Amino acid sequence: MNQPPEHWVLIYKSDSKYKIDLVKALLSDNSITSEEINSHDHMFDALNVMREIGLYIHQSDMDLAHVIIKSANVE
C-alpha cells in the first residue's frame, strides 16, 4: 500500500481465497491496485474455522471497483 492507510477502503470480503483472487484479478485488469488483508489466526487451522479475507483499494477507485464487481456477479 503506497498510499496512507486512511485512503484505503474495504471493497470486498470473503472466506474464499478463490473469490478474493478472482476479484483482485478483475480489478487489476482495470488498473485498480488492491491489497488483501487476511485476519486469519493460524491457531484456528487445527479447528478448521472459516477465515475472512478483506480486499482493500484506494478510495478514489471505489466507484469503478463497485461497478466491476457487480458486473462480474461475484458474491
PyMOL commands that set and color helices and strands:
alter all, ss='L'
color gray80, all
select helices_A, chain A and resi 5-7+17-29+42-45+59-72
alter helices_A, ss='H'
color red, helices_A
select strands_A, chain A and resi 8-14+34-38+53-58
alter strands_A, ss='S'
color yellow, strands_A
deselect
rebuild
show_as cartoon
